[in-house]
Amino acid sequence: MSTQIKPMAIKLPQQDRDRLQQLGAVKKRSAHWLAKEAITQFLDREESAERFKEESASRWDQHCHTGKSVPHDAVMQWLESWGTDNEREAPKCG
């Protein structure tokens, strides 16, 4: 898949443009690079949050349909065993 790069204009308040310029000078990066990086990080974070929401909703639907779950105490015992000599296996859903 080839990545086609197209210009995109965004309107920013002068204060934000100044902040980008100042931070760019400190970081030895252009304001353009900082803006692209900020947008990329924002998209990654928001897409991850959306995936998490979708997975959570799907798991809840599955639980409502099957009634299966893992008791809280079993999960806590498993987690508390991590990094010990007696690490437990993950509890089974039932």
C-alpha positions as CSV (number, residue, x, y, z in Angstrom):
1,M,0.0,0.0,0.0
2,S,1.5,3.3,-1.0
3,T,1.1,6.2,1.3
4,Q,0.0,9.3,-0.5
5,I,0.8,12.5,1.4
6,K,-1.5,15.4,0.8
7,P,-1.3,18.9,2.4
8,M,-4.0,19.8,4.9
9,A,-4.5,23.2,6.3
10,I,-5.7,23.7,9.9
11,K,-6.5,27.0,11.6
12,L,-4.9,27.5,15.0
13,P,-5.1,30.4,17.3
14,Q,-1.9,32.5,17.2
15,Q,-1.2,31.5,20.8
16,D,-1.0,27.8,19.8
17,R,1.1,28.7,16.7
18,D,3.5,30.6,19.0
19,R,3.6,27.6,21.4
20,L,4.4,25.2,18.5
21,Q,7.2,27.5,17.3
22,Q,8.7,27.9,20.8
23,L,8.5,24.1,21.5
24,G,10.0,23.4,18.1
25,A,12.9,25.6,18.8
26,V,13.6,23.8,22.2
27,K,13.2,20.4,20.6
28,K,15.1,21.3,17.4
29,R,12.0,20.3,15.4
30,S,9.8,22.2,13.1
31,A,6.3,23.3,14.2
32,H,5.1,21.1,11.2
33,W,6.8,18.0,12.6
34,L,5.3,18.7,16.1
35,A,1.8,19.1,14.7
36,K,2.1,15.9,12.7
37,E,3.4,14.0,15.7
38,A,0.6,15.3,17.9
39,I,-2.1,14.3,15.4
40,T,-0.6,10.9,15.0
41,Q,-0.4,10.3,18.7
42,F,-4.0,11.6,19.1
43,L,-5.3,9.2,16.4
44,D,-3.4,6.3,17.9
45,R,-4.8,7.0,21.4
46,E,-8.4,7.6,20.3
47,E,-8.4,4.5,18.0
48,S,-7.1,2.4,20.9
49,A,-9.8,3.8,23.2
50,E,-12.5,3.0,20.6
51,R,-11.2,-0.6,20.2
52,F,-11.3,-0.9,24.0
53,K,-14.9,0.3,24.1
54,E,-15.9,-2.1,21.4
55,E,-14.2,-5.0,23.0
56,S,-15.7,-4.2,26.4
57,A,-19.2,-4.0,24.9
58,S,-18.7,-7.3,23.1
59,R,-17.5,-9.0,26.3
60,W,-20.5,-7.6,28.2
61,D,-22.8,-8.8,25.4
62,Q,-21.2,-12.3,25.6
63,H,-21.5,-12.3,29.4
64,C,-25.2,-11.4,29.2
65,H,-25.8,-14.1,26.6
66,T,-23.8,-16.9,28.3
67,G,-23.7,-15.8,32.0
68,K,-20.1,-16.9,32.1
69,S,-17.6,-14.9,34.2
70,V,-14.5,-15.2,36.4
71,P,-15.0,-14.4,40.0
72,H,-13.2,-11.3,41.3
73,D,-11.5,-13.3,44.1
74,A,-10.1,-15.8,41.6
75,V,-8.7,-13.0,39.5
76,M,-7.1,-11.2,42.5
77,Q,-5.5,-14.4,43.7
78,W,-4.1,-15.0,40.3
79,L,-2.8,-11.5,40.0
80,E,-1.3,-11.5,43.5
81,S,0.7,-14.7,42.5
82,W,2.5,-12.9,39.6
83,G,6.2,-12.7,40.2
84,T,6.2,-15.2,43.0
85,D,7.5,-18.8,43.1
86,N,3.9,-20.0,43.3
87,E,2.5,-18.2,40.3
88,R,-1.0,-19.5,39.5
89,E,-2.5,-20.3,36.1
90,A,-5.1,-17.8,34.9
91,P,-8.6,-18.7,36.2
92,K,-11.0,-20.2,33.8
93,C,-14.3,-18.6,32.8
94,G,-17.2,-20.5,34.0
